[in-house]
């Protein structure tokens, strides 16, 4: 698992209390790549909780090595 995937999973657990139970049974994170949008790099991950029927798309926007946006869909 790369350092970006680790960052995403930490942010998921800290900022998404409603989603925390989904990750308790384990998960798989797959880095999908990055996009350059409106002056920032947007990194994308597919996160598959082992005890859920739905996958999540996680987006993290970074500018000058700082996180400037974070979304879970």
PERA-V646453 format. One line per field, one symbol per residue. burial: # if it has 16 or more other ideal C-beta (glycine too) atoms within 10 Angstrom, else .. A space follows every 50 residues. Layout:
burial = ???
This chain:
burial = ...##.###..#.........##...#.#..........#.####.#.#. .....#.#####.......#.#.
